[in-house]
Structures are given as C-alpha cells and as structure tokens.
C-alpha cells in the first residue's frame, strides 16, 4: 500500500501544475493568434488545402484578374495578425495552375457586397472563426467565387468549401452553395471530398 502512495503522491501534487501549464499554453497560443488551439490547427491545415481547392475549380480562368493573376482575399474579423500570417503563407504559394496569386487581407465588413467597390476577388479565404452565415453565403453568391473556411461548421453555414476532420482530413464541399455561386469543381476532386448538400 505504501508503494502506491509513493507513486501516487507526486502525481497528485503535480497534476495541478501540469493542468495549469496546459491551460496556460492554450491561452498563450490563443492570445498570440487570436485563435484557440483547435482553430489554429484547422487554420494551418486549411492553408495547405486551399490551393488544392482553387486548383480543382472548373473554369478557374474566369476568376483571374489583370495579368492573369488570381486575387485572393484573406478575410478576418478582429484578428488582423492572424490574417496577416495566413496571407503570408498563401503569398508563399508560387502559382495555382500556372497562375500567380496576389494576396490581400481585408476585414469582413469591407468585403460585404454593398461596400465592395472593386471587381470581385478570385477567391476568399476565411482566417478567423465566427463570421455570420449571412456573410459566408452572400460573399460566394454575390461575387461568384470560392469562399473557403477551415473552421468547424462554416461549410454547413454557407462557405463553399472547408475541412472535414475525422479519422483523416478531407476537403468538405457545400454543393448547394457552390451551385448558387456558379462554381463547379472537377470530378476527381469531388470523388475524394466529403460532400455537404
């Protein structure tokens, strides 16, 4: 009995420190990026998957701007540093189907249809969670572009594409929203993607 006490006592004394350290690490990460650890992980994976989603669009050429450049807007609400980090990662992508990317960050309210005065972007990447379903739906429908959000529930709420996380990570596509936006994906992509209708 005393042997178990010798083993358990240090654990009993240390678990508050371990728990506190874990909570502090999660809080520090959230403060640095404005995201909780799960959201930060989804963002990192989404940044890797987003170029493949762009490359899988049928008629990508109609989304190009001047000079055959694909203009990508990284949209955010409240966490500019997180959006800038995401834009920097996407800016490191040389090309998508031989077209260079031009990446810009914008707060969500500036992208709302009535305030957007320029030509439509080629694609929209959502860099922060919590945007309204109305915004997600409206941006894809009004601009006729891919709205990609890596955050849980956003595809179901109106983004065109995002992540499905289970035993493996797959692209998640909202076919109804894609149709309303006039977007079509290549069949090979849809065969590997999880479909939300």
C-alpha positions in Angstrom: 0.0 0.0 0.0 2.8 2.4 0.9 4.4 1.7 -2.5 1.3 3.0 -4.3 1.2 6.0 -2.1 4.8 6.8 -3.0 3.9 6.6 -6.7 0.6 8.5 -6.5 1.6 11.3 -4.1 3.9 13.0 -6.6 1.3 12.7 -9.4 -1.4 14.2 -7.1 0.9 17.1 -6.3 2.0 17.6 -9.9 -1.3 17.4 -11.8 -2.4 21.0 -10.9 0.9 22.2 -12.3 0.5 20.1 -15.4 -3.1 21.2 -15.9 -2.1 24.8 -15.3 0.7 24.6 -17.8 -1.6 23.1 -20.4 -4.2 25.8 -19.9 -1.5 28.5 -19.9 -0.1 27.1 -23.2 -3.5 27.1 -24.8 -4.3 30.5 -23.5 -0.9 31.9 -24.7 -1.5 30.4 -28.2 -4.9 31.9 -28.3 -3.6 35.3 -27.3 -0.8 35.2 -29.9 -3.0 34.3 -32.8 -6.5 35.2 -31.5 -7.4 31.6 -32.0 -7.9 28.6 -29.7 -5.6 25.6 -30.4 -8.2 23.6 -32.4 -9.0 26.6 -34.6 -5.3 27.4 -35.1 -4.7 23.8 -36.2 -7.7 24.0 -38.6 -6.2 27.2 -40.0 -2.8 25.6 -40.6 -4.4 22.6 -42.4 -6.7 24.9 -44.3 -3.8 26.9 -45.6 -2.3 23.8 -47.0 -5.6 22.5 -48.6 -6.8 25.9 -50.0 -4.5 25.9 -53.1 -5.7 22.4 -54.0 -9.3 23.6 -53.8 -8.5 26.5 -56.0 -6.7 24.2 -58.5 -9.8 21.9 -58.6 -12.1 24.7 -59.8 -13.5 24.3 -63.3 -13.2 27.5 -65.3 -10.5 29.0 -63.0 -9.6 31.4 -65.8 -12.9 33.4 -65.3 -11.7 34.2 -61.7 -8.4 35.7 -62.9 -7.7 39.4 -62.7 -5.5 41.7 -64.8 -2.2 39.9 -65.9 -3.8 36.5 -65.3 -3.3 36.9 -61.5 -5.6 35.2 -59.1 -6.6 37.7 -56.5 -7.2 36.0 -53.1 -8.7 38.0 -50.2 -7.9 36.8 -46.7 -10.9 38.0 -44.7 -10.9 38.3 -40.9 -12.9 39.7 -38.0 -10.9 41.2 -35.2 -7.6 39.3 -35.5 -5.5 41.2 -38.1 -2.2 39.5 -37.0 -3.8 36.1 -37.7 -5.0 37.2 -41.1 -1.6 38.7 -41.9 0.1 35.4 -41.0 -2.4 33.5 -43.2 -1.8 35.9 -46.1 2.0 35.4 -45.7 1.6 31.7 -46.0 -0.7 31.9 -49.1 1.7 34.5 -50.6 4.4 31.8 -50.5 2.4 29.7 -52.9 4.1 30.4 -56.2 1.2 29.5 -58.6 -2.1 27.7 -58.9 -2.4 26.0 -62.3 0.4 28.3 -63.6 -1.3 31.5 -62.4 0.4 33.6 -59.7 -1.5 34.7 -56.6 -2.0 38.2 -55.3 -3.0 38.0 -51.6 -4.6 40.8 -49.7 -6.1 41.0 -46.2 -9.5 42.7 -45.5 -11.8 43.0 -42.5 -15.1 41.2 -43.0 -17.2 44.4 -43.1 -15.1 45.8 -46.1 -15.9 42.7 -48.1 -19.7 43.0 -47.6 -21.3 43.3 -51.0 -22.6 46.9 -50.6 -19.1 48.2 -49.6 -17.0 46.2 -52.1 -16.3 48.7 -55.0 -13.6 46.8 -56.9 -14.0 43.8 -59.3 -14.7 40.6 -57.5 -11.8 38.7 -55.9 -10.8 35.4 -57.4 -11.3 33.6 -54.1 -11.9 34.3 -50.4 -10.1 32.6 -47.5 -11.6 33.0 -44.1 -8.9 33.4 -41.5 -10.9 33.8 -38.3 -13.9 31.8 -36.9 -17.3 33.3 -36.0 -18.3 35.1 -39.2 -22.0 35.2 -39.8 -23.7 32.6 -42.1 -25.2 35.5 -44.0 -21.7 36.8 -44.8 -20.4 33.4 -45.9 -23.4 32.8 -48.2 -23.5 36.3 -49.6 -19.9 36.6 -50.5 -19.9 33.4 -52.6 -23.2 34.3 -54.2 -22.6 38.0 -54.9 -19.0 37.6 -56.1 -19.4 34.2 -57.7 -16.3 32.9 -56.0 -14.9 30.2 -53.8 -15.3 31.0 -50.1 -13.1 28.7 -48.2 -13.3 28.4 -44.4 -11.3 25.8 -42.4 -13.4 26.4 -39.2 -15.9 23.9 -37.8 -19.5 24.5 -39.0 -18.7 27.2 -41.6 -19.3 25.0 -44.6 -22.7 23.9 -43.2 -23.5 27.6 -42.6 -22.6 28.8 -46.1 -19.0 28.6 -47.1 -18.4 26.8 -50.3 -15.5 24.6 -49.1 -13.6 23.8 -46.0 -12.3 20.8 -43.9 -13.9 17.6 -42.8 -12.0 16.2 -39.8 -12.5 12.6 -38.9 -10.0 9.7 -39.0 -8.4 11.6 -41.9 -8.7 15.1 -43.2 -10.7 15.7 -46.4 -11.9 18.7 -48.3 -15.6 19.5 -47.4 -17.7 20.9 -50.2 -21.2 22.5 -49.9 -22.6 21.7 -53.3 -25.7 23.7 -52.9 -23.8 26.8 -52.1 -21.3 26.1 -54.9 -24.2 25.9 -57.3 -25.7 29.2 -56.1 -22.3 30.8 -56.6 -21.9 29.4 -60.1 -18.9 27.3 -59.1 -18.1 23.8 -60.2 -15.3 21.5 -59.1 -13.5 18.9 -61.2 -14.9 15.4 -60.8 -11.6 14.0 -59.4 -11.8 16.5 -56.5 -15.4 15.7 -55.7 -14.6 12.0 -55.6 -12.2 12.5 -52.7 -14.1 15.3 -51.0 -16.8 14.9 -48.3 -20.0 16.4 -49.7 -22.5 18.6 -47.8 -25.8 19.1 -49.6 
